[in-house]
Amino acid sequence: MQLKEAVLTRRSIRKFNAKEIDVNTIKEIIDISQYAPSWKNTQTVRYNLIADKELIKKVALSIDFEWNRNIILNANKLMILSTVNNISGYEKDGSPSTSKNSHWQSFDAGIYAYSFVLVAHEYNIGSVIMGIYDEDKLKKILNIPDNESISCIIPLGYYDIKPEAPKKKLSDVVLRVK
Ligand SMILES: Cc1cc2nc3c(=O)[nH]c(=O)nc-3n(C[C@H](O)[C@H](O)[C@H](O)COP(=O)(O)O)c2cc1C
């Protein structure tokens, strides 16, 4: 698949079929997608792959937002991106490199998340990036180290139906040429 086609045809997928995703396929996706750029190449993003069905259920049930809970219950695997705190956007002595302080940690995670879902799309694996979850509960369930934050949950699965592309804002709304 050409890059242009991949960008134009990726959709957030929220309904998955029962076909199993091979863990090795996900490892391949990580091997490629981790070539994403990051703050001073600090690579603070960690990939937490949840393959155990009972654990997927536990993650789902920890989320109050029913919409996300149901999507996760239906997923074949979960990719949960966490990031090591206070490195991206900071100097080695711990002082912030810019006035945006910790902003760059999430920025890196976002780039990694998009890189991951785009490469997953190349493998015909559907995904949706999720920002609504209870971080404290999730960290406990997954035993995420204290010095990491959870950046997003990405439910994964093969799918039968691809939703229509949602409308995007017109270029004269989002583009300012000066
Ligand atoms: C940072 C971020 C958080 C998101 N959180 C959720 C979420 O919690 N639940 C959900 O169903 N979709 C979530 N989405 C998916 C967006 O709704 C989706 O990307 C958007 O509607 C555009 O659709 P498309 O991805 O098919 O282009 C999130 C997307 C991003 C980038």
The ligand as a Gaussian input file, in Angstrom:
#p B3LYP/6-31G(d) Opt

LIG

0 1
 C       -6.321000      11.533000      21.056000
 C       -7.524000      10.774000      20.563000
 C       -8.431000      10.263000      21.471000
 C       -9.539000       9.527000      21.020000
 N      -10.376000       8.960000      21.947000
 C      -11.377000       8.167000      21.520000
 C      -12.169000       7.464000      22.462000
 O      -11.968000       7.539000      23.675000
 N      -13.173000       6.660000      21.985000
 C      -13.405000       6.528000      20.627000
 O      -14.316000       5.777000      20.253000
 N      -12.658000       7.185000      19.703000
 C      -11.650000       7.990000      20.118000
 N      -10.845000       8.620000      19.189000
 C      -11.073000       8.397000      17.735000
 C      -11.645000       9.636000      17.034000
 O      -13.001000       9.775000      17.403000
 C      -11.497000       9.459000      15.504000
 O      -10.127000       9.417000      15.177000
 C      -12.183000      10.602000      14.743000
 O      -13.568000      10.556000      14.900000
 C      -11.855000      10.573000      13.242000
 O      -12.236000       9.326000      12.680000
 P      -11.180000       8.473000      11.832000
 O      -10.099000       8.038000      12.813000
 O      -11.947000       7.316000      11.271000
 O      -10.595000       9.385000      10.785000
 C       -9.749000       9.342000      19.629000
 C       -8.815000       9.860000      18.718000
 C       -7.708000      10.547000      19.163000
 C       -6.696000      11.033000      18.155000

